[in-house]
Amino acid sequence: MLRAALIGSSSTGKSTLFQLMTSVADAPRGKGDVAIGISKVPDARLDTLSAMYNPKKRVPATVEFTDLIAAARPGAQALVDVAGYKNADALVHVVRAFRDPAVPHPAGSIDPARDAQAMEDELLLADLGVAERRLERIEKDLKKGKSTELEKEKDLLQRCQTALEEGTPLRALELSGEDRKRLRGFQFLSAKPLLLVINLDEADVPQIGASIDKAAAHTGLTAFLARAATRAVALCATIELEISRLEPDDATAFLADLGLTESGLDRVIRASYDLLGYMSFFTVGEDECRAWSIARNTPAQAAAGEIHSDIERGFIRAEVVAYDALTTRGSYAACREHGEVRLEGKEYVVQDGDIINFRHAT
């Protein structure tokens, strides 16, 4: 399962958004408590397939979100010590851009660019401490005897140390696959892809809508968002709370009045999914229609392993039909008649939206 962790200072709307996205209404409120919830990835394709097959079960792709309840700003070192943050695939930083005199900002003023950079600096400092401590241990070990692997790790960590000291997050470094494997165990916070959630003022939504360019210009975040592996979603928590209390048809009409096609919460969940380079393939039938999460460029045999390791081991062929073909023809049988169902081998790279039936030895 994909894992994302929410970060941000108090009074940003972070915990409110967490509860709305995950439906965890009774999230812990004590400082230092951790809440974990699951969000369903919105996908109209799964809705269409479920309408076609009317299955007993409809199973969307999911993202796990973690929220740490802490003081005014938890401090990145606190995040290092929480498993849900160390093991997260991405960080979601909720940045305040709304104005409310009744909810004062801890820093005394509203400045999204300042807050985004302040959190980035904390991540850098936390990672620098991890790198420096590991380098000290490596130096001691190398005095006992030479080791090619330790030398490679030392060189890599020194490169990371230099970048961190210069204020460069590790997500911006160009690393080889081998180097990425070496760093994986450290779970550096600044190496994780970053999604900024810009929590807008309700009065600004009609002018900004869902436009990231407009939101970035309005909040001074344009330069920050130009960094590697950094994206953003703009929403208004106040409006999201109102939407959550409406019936579906009323919610759709409300969004349309604002010039929006989907809720900000759906956009956060989808953006978290996309930020990590993931996509979905589908399995369909009368028993179940399900979206499966895989990284882009995943070969068919590895994709089969997402369903069950036995299917991956016994893989024979993947019976594949494109989503557009199936929904246009209306059935697998019609797609077969038109030669649109393909038999692919284990090296076939699964495409976003593929509907697959895996043939495998038992």
C-alpha positions in Angstrom: 0.0 0.0 0.0 1.2 3.5 -0.8 1.9 5.6 2.3 1.9 9.4 2.7 2.5 11.4 5.9 1.0 14.8 6.6 3.3 17.5 8.1 2.7 21.1 9.0 2.4 23.5 11.9 -0.7 24.0 14.0 -3.6 26.1 12.7 -3.1 25.0 9.1 -6.1 22.7 8.9 -3.9 19.7 8.6 -5.7 17.4 11.1 -9.1 18.6 9.7 -8.1 17.6 6.2 -6.8 14.2 7.5 -10.1 13.4 9.1 -12.0 14.5 6.0 -9.8 12.4 3.7 -9.8 9.3 5.8 -13.1 9.5 7.6 -11.2 9.0 10.9 -13.6 11.1 13.0 -12.1 10.1 16.3 -8.4 10.9 15.5 -6.3 11.2 18.6 -5.9 14.8 19.8 -3.1 14.6 22.4 0.3 16.0 21.5 2.6 13.3 20.2 -0.3 11.0 19.2 -0.3 9.5 15.7 -3.4 8.8 13.6 -3.5 6.5 10.6 -6.3 6.4 8.0 -7.0 5.0 4.6 -8.2 7.1 1.6 -9.7 5.6 -1.6 -8.1 6.9 -4.8 -10.9 8.4 -6.9 -11.1 6.8 -10.3 -14.0 7.2 -12.7 -12.8 4.2 -14.7 -13.5 1.8 -11.8 -16.9 3.4 -11.5 -17.6 2.7 -15.2 -16.3 -0.9 -15.0 -18.4 -1.6 -11.8 -21.5 -0.3 -13.6 -20.7 -2.7 -16.5 -20.2 -5.8 -14.3 -22.3 -5.0 -11.2 -19.9 -6.9 -9.1 -20.4 -8.1 -5.5 -17.4 -6.1 -4.5 -15.8 -2.8 -5.8 -12.3 -2.3 -4.5 -10.5 1.0 -5.3 -6.8 1.7 -5.0 -5.9 3.2 -1.6 -3.4 5.5 0.0 -2.5 5.3 3.7 -2.2 8.7 5.4 -0.4 9.4 8.8 -1.0 12.5 10.9 1.1 13.4 13.9 -0.6 15.6 16.5 2.1 17.8 18.0 3.0 21.2 19.3 3.0 24.4 17.2 5.5 22.8 14.9 6.5 19.2 15.6 10.1 19.5 14.5 11.4 17.2 11.8 13.4 15.2 14.4 10.1 14.1 16.0 9.1 12.8 12.5 12.3 10.8 12.3 11.3 8.9 15.4 7.8 8.0 14.1 7.6 4.9 12.1 4.7 6.2 10.0 6.8 9.1 8.8 10.1 7.1 8.4 8.3 4.6 6.2 6.2 7.0 4.2 6.6 7.1 0.5 5.8 10.8 0.3 5.3 13.8 2.5 2.2 16.0 2.3 2.8 19.5 3.8 -0.3 21.5 4.6 0.5 25.2 4.2 -1.8 27.9 5.5 -2.9 30.6 3.1 -6.3 31.4 4.8 -6.9 34.5 6.9 -8.8 34.1 10.2 -8.1 36.5 13.1 -9.8 34.0 15.4 -7.1 31.4 14.6 -3.8 33.2 14.9 -0.8 31.8 13.1 2.0 30.7 15.4 4.5 33.0 13.5 2.2 35.9 13.8 1.5 36.4 10.1 0.3 34.5 7.0 3.3 33.7 4.7 3.0 30.3 2.9 6.4 30.6 1.2 8.1 31.2 4.6 6.3 28.3 6.1 7.2 25.9 3.2 10.8 26.8 3.5 10.9 26.6 7.2 9.6 23.0 7.1 12.1 22.2 4.3 14.9 23.5 6.5 13.8 21.3 9.4 13.8 18.2 7.1 17.3 19.1 5.9 18.6 19.5 9.4 17.1 16.2 10.5 18.6 14.4 7.5 22.0 16.1 8.1 22.1 14.7 11.6 21.4 11.2 10.4 24.1 11.5 7.7 26.7 12.9 10.1 26.1 10.1 12.7 26.4 7.4 10.1 29.6 8.9 8.6 31.1 8.9 12.1 30.4 5.2 12.5 31.8 4.5 9.0 35.0 6.3 9.8 35.4 4.1 12.9 34.7 0.9 11.0 37.1 1.9 8.2 39.9 2.3 10.7 39.5 -1.4 11.5 40.0 -2.4 7.9 39.2 -1.4 4.3 35.8 -2.2 2.8 34.8 -1.4 -0.8 31.1 -1.2 0.1 31.7 1.1 3.1 33.9 3.3 0.9 31.0 3.6 -1.6 28.5 4.4 1.2 30.9 7.0 2.6 31.3 8.7 -0.7 27.5 8.8 -1.2 26.8 10.1 2.3 29.4 12.8 1.9 27.7 13.9 -1.3 24.4 13.9 0.6 26.0 15.9 3.5 27.3 18.5 1.1 23.9 18.9 -0.6 22.1 19.2 2.8 24.6 21.8 4.1 24.0 23.8 0.9 20.2 23.7 1.5 19.5 21.2 -1.2 16.9 18.4 -0.4 18.0 14.9 -1.3 14.9 14.5 -3.5 16.7 16.9 -5.9 19.8 14.7 -6.3 20.3 12.6 -9.4 21.2 9.2 -8.0 21.8 5.9 -9.7 19.6 2.9 -8.9 22.4 1.4 -6.8 22.8 4.6 -4.8 19.1 4.8 -4.2 19.2 1.3 -2.7 22.0 2.3 -0.4 20.0 5.2 0.9 16.7 3.4 1.3 17.5 2.2 4.8 18.1 5.7 6.1 14.6 6.9 5.1 15.8 10.4 4.7 12.9 12.8 5.0 14.1 15.3 2.4 14.5 12.5 -0.1 10.8 11.8 -0.1 8.6 13.4 -2.8 6.8 16.4 -1.5 3.2 17.5 -2.0 2.2 21.0 -0.8 -1.5 21.4 0.1 -2.2 25.1 -0.1 -5.1 25.7 2.2 -6.7 28.8 0.7 -9.0 31.4 2.1 -12.6 30.9 1.1 -12.7 34.4 -0.4 -9.8 33.5 -2.8 -11.3 30.3 -4.2 -13.5 32.0 -6.9 -10.4 33.6 -8.4 -8.0 30.7 -8.0 -10.1 27.6 -8.2 -8.0 24.5 -8.7 -5.2 26.3 -10.6 -1.8 25.6 -9.2 -0.2 28.4 -11.1 -2.6 30.9 -9.7 -2.4 29.5 -6.2 1.5 29.5 -6.4 1.6 33.1 -7.6 -0.9 34.2 -5.0 1.1 32.6 -2.2 4.6 33.3 -3.4 5.3 29.6 -3.9 6.2 29.6 -7.6 9.9 29.2 -7.1 9.5 26.6 -4.4 7.3 24.5 -6.6 9.8 24.5 -9.4 12.0 22.1 -7.3 12.4 18.5 -8.2 9.8 16.0 -7.0 7.6 18.8 -5.6 4.0 19.4 -6.5 1.0 21.2 -5.1 -2.8 21.1 -4.7 -4.9 24.1 -3.8 -8.1 23.8 -1.8 -10.1 25.4 1.0 -10.6 23.3 4.1 -13.7 25.3 5.1 -15.3 24.5 1.7 -14.2 20.9 1.9 -16.0 20.6 5.3 -19.2 22.0 3.8 -19.0 19.6 0.9 -18.5 16.6 3.2 -21.9 17.4 4.8 -23.8 17.5 1.5 -25.6 14.9 -0.5 -23.6 13.8 -3.6 -25.8 15.7 -6.1 -25.8 18.9 -3.9 -22.0 18.6 -3.6 -21.6 18.4 -7.3 -23.7 21.4 -7.9 -21.8 23.3 -5.2 -18.5 22.5 -6.8 -19.9 23.6 -10.2 -20.9 26.9 -8.8 -17.2 27.4 -7.8 -16.0 26.3 -11.2 -14.6 23.0 -9.8 -15.1 19.5 -11.2 -14.0 17.6 -8.1 -13.3 18.2 -4.4 -10.0 19.3 -3.2 -9.7 16.2 -1.1 -10.0 14.0 -4.1 -7.3 16.0 -5.8 -5.0 15.6 -2.8 -5.5 11.8 -2.8 -5.0 11.6 -6.5 -2.0 13.9 -6.5 -0.3 11.8 -3.7 -0.8 8.7 -5.9 0.5 10.4 -9.0 3.5 12.0 -7.2 4.9 8.6 -6.5 4.7 7.6 -10.2 2.0 5.0 -9.6 -0.9 4.0 -11.8 -3.7 1.4 -11.8 -4.6 -1.7 -13.7 -7.9 -3.5 -13.2 -9.3 -6.9 -12.8 -13.0 -7.3 -13.5 -15.8 -9.8 -13.1 -19.1 -10.5 -11.4 -17.4 -11.2 -8.1 -15.2 -8.2 -8.0 -13.9 -5.1 -9.9 -10.6 -3.9 -8.4 -8.0 -1.3 -9.1 -4.4 -2.5 -8.4 -1.6 0.0 -7.6 1.8 -0.5 -9.4 4.7 1.7 -10.3 4.9 2.9 -13.9 7.0 0.7 -16.1 6.1 -2.5 -14.1 6.4 -5.7 -16.2 3.4 -8.0 -16.3 4.8 -10.8 -14.1 5.6 -8.3 -11.3 2.2 -6.8 -11.6 0.7 -10.3 -11.2 2.5 -10.4 -7.8 0.4 -7.5 -6.6 -2.6 -9.9 -6.7 -0.8 -12.9 -5.3 2.8 -14.2 -5.2 1.5 -17.6 -6.5 0.2 -15.9 -9.6 3.6 -14.3 -10.2 5.5 -17.5 -9.7 3.2 -19.5 -12.0 2.8 -16.7 -14.5 2.1 -18.0 -18.1 0.5 -15.1 -20.0 -1.4 -11.9 -19.3 -4.6 -11.5 -21.2 -4.9 -7.8 -21.7 -7.5 -5.4 -23.1 -7.3 -1.6 -23.0 -9.9 0.3 -20.9 -11.2 2.3 -23.8 -11.6 -0.8 -26.0 -13.6 -2.7 -23.3 -15.9 0.2 -22.4 -16.5 1.0 -26.1 -17.3 -2.6 -27.0 -19.1 -3.4 -23.8 -17.7 -6.9 -23.2 -14.6 -9.1 -23.3 -16.3 -11.2 -25.9 -16.9 -8.3 -28.3 -13.2 -7.2 -27.8 -12.1 -10.7 -28.7 -14.2 -10.7 -31.9 -12.5 -7.4 -32.9 -9.0 -8.7 -32.1 -8.5 -6.3 -29.2 -7.7 -8.8 -26.5 -3.9 -9.5 -26.5 -1.8 -12.3 -24.9 1.3 -10.7 -23.4 4.4 -12.2 -21.9 6.1 -11.6 -18.6 8.2 -8.7 -19.9 5.1 -6.7 -21.2 5.1 -3.3 -19.5 1.6 -2.8 -18.0 -0.1 0.4 -19.2 -2.3 2.7 -17.0 -5.9 1.4 -17.3 -5.2 -2.0 -18.7 -7.7 -4.7 -17.8 -5.8 -7.9 -17.2 -6.7 -11.5 -16.6 -3.5 -13.4 -15.6 -3.1 -17.0 -16.8 -1.0 -19.0 -14.4 0.0 -22.5 -13.4 -1.4 -23.7 -10.1 
